[in-house]
Amino acid sequence: MKQGVFAVLIGLGALLLYLSPPPASAQPTLTELEPADGAVLAGPPPVVHMCFSERALHDDPEDFRFRVLMPEDKPLGLRIVFQPLTNCVDIHPGLPEKPPFGEWTLEWEVTGEQSGESASGTVKYQIAEGGSPVPSPSPRLEGTPRSGGSVTPTDSTPSSGGPEESGDGLATVWWILIIVGGSTIAVLGLVVAVFLLRRRHGDGGEPPPLA
């Protein structure tokens, strides 16, 4: 009797572990930056190129924030372009005719599309005489600007020709596996319990009631 109850408890414990939700994803991190943090340049870059470990939400302006500050913390107007099919974004600051020397700052905050986690940071670069040449922006795909400063991609069809796998689809598959696996574990636990009860009380007789 005790062996049967013990087997059932083991099965239930395994079921609870199996049904535990998957670990939360880490917040997005900066994986590519041009110009680099701490760079000393001869002039301000016309484009700041950034890439993250996952695609950033950008349908709602509340999901992201970018600010470029000149020396004395004077902000500039921005055009923000979220690149299609990548995790990258280009920030185009509205530069004055005579950009001042000194420390420039880029403040950023994004929310990951898959993890739903927010991350933020600060990038600083110096504008000074004798600095490195300003990096020229490489040609990249761009979308159509809209209100709120973000950009809607003109082409969102995956280059592989197949549909992109969304976070909702992965979650559905995960819960299907949980239900199937949990049911299998529960059935196996009951089978083991019945087997142990029959073995304890003889193969030919019926086991006594559990109550």
GIBEL-V862549 format. One record per residue. RES is the residue in one letter. PHI is phi in degrees with one decimal (* if undefined). Layout:
[[RES;PHI] [RES;PHI]]
This chain:
[[M;*] [K;-65.3] [Q;-64.7] [G;-65.2] [V;-62.1] [F;-61.7] [A;-64.9] [V;-63.4] [L;-62.9] [I;-62.1] [G;-62.5] [L;-65.8] [G;-63.0] [A;-64.0] [L;-63.9] [L;-63.3] [L;-64.3] [Y;-68.4] [L;-81.4] [S;-61.9] [P;-64.3] [P;-64.5] [P;-62.3] [A;-65.2] [S;-72.6] [A;-72.3] [Q;-69.2] [P;-63.3] [T;-122.3] [L;-78.3] [T;-109.1] [E;-150.0] [L;-149.7] [E;-143.3] [P;-74.7] [A;-70.6] [D;-62.4] [G;86.8] [A;-66.1] [V;-113.7] [L;-119.0] [A;-75.5] [G;-158.2] [P;-70.2] [P;-71.7] [P;-71.0] [V;-139.8] [V;-106.2] [H;-102.8] [M;-132.5] [C;-130.1] [F;-122.7] [S;-69.1] [E;-148.5] [R;-66.3] [A;-91.2] [L;-64.8] [H;-148.0] [D;-68.8] [D;-108.0] [P;-58.3] [E;-74.2] [D;-83.9] [F;-147.2] [R;-154.1] [F;-133.2] [R;-142.5] [V;-111.8] [L;-115.2] [M;-79.2] [P;-52.0] [E;70.5] [D;59.8] [K;-87.6] [P;-77.2] [L;-114.9] [G;-69.4] [L;-130.2] [R;-118.7] [I;-110.3] [V;-120.5] [F;-85.6] [Q;-74.5] [P;-71.2] [L;67.4] [T;-136.3] [N;-100.9] [C;-107.9] [V;-143.2] [D;-113.0] [I;-108.7] [H;-106.8] [P;-79.8] [G;-81.2] [L;-78.5] [P;-74.5] [E;-63.4] [K;-122.2] [P;-63.1] [P;-77.0] [F;-75.1] [G;129.6] [E;-91.3] [W;-104.8] [T;-132.5] [L;-116.4] [E;-104.6] [W;-137.4] [E;-152.3] [V;-135.0] [T;-120.8] [G;-67.2] [E;-69.3] [Q;-90.0] [S;-80.9] [G;73.7] [E;-89.6] [S;-99.7] [A;-142.9] [S;-146.6] [G;-172.3] [T;-134.6] [V;-118.8] [K;-125.1] [Y;-145.9] [Q;-99.2] [I;-110.9] [A;-151.3] [E;-63.6] [G;80.5] [G;-73.5] [S;-65.4] [P;-57.6] [V;-67.2] [P;-63.4] [S;-83.1] [P;-65.8] [S;-77.1] [P;-64.6] [R;-138.0] [L;-66.2] [E;-131.3] [G;-106.3] [T;-101.5] [P;-62.3] [R;-142.2] [S;-66.0] [G;95.1] [G;89.8] [S;-89.1] [V;-132.5] [T;-92.9] [P;-59.7] [T;-80.0] [D;-140.3] [S;-110.5] [T;-80.6] [P;-58.8] [S;-66.7] [S;-74.8] [G;89.6] [G;-108.4] [P;-70.4] [E;-73.8] [E;-85.0] [S;-85.9] [G;-64.8] [D;-64.3] [G;-64.6] [L;-64.7] [A;-64.3] [T;-62.6] [V;-60.8] [W;-60.1] [W;-70.6] [I;-62.8] [L;-63.9] [I;-62.8] [I;-64.3] [V;-64.1] [G;-64.7] [G;-64.3] [S;-63.8] [T;-63.0] [I;-63.9] [A;-63.1] [V;-63.9] [L;-62.4] [G;-62.5] [L;-66.4] [V;-62.2] [V;-63.2] [A;-62.8] [V;-63.7] [F;-61.7] [L;-67.5] [L;-64.6] [R;-65.3] [R;-66.9] [R;-69.9] [H;-105.2] [G;101.8] [D;-72.6] [G;-90.2] [G;-98.4] [E;-79.6] [P;-69.4] [P;-66.7] [P;-61.5] [L;-68.4] [A;-75.4]]
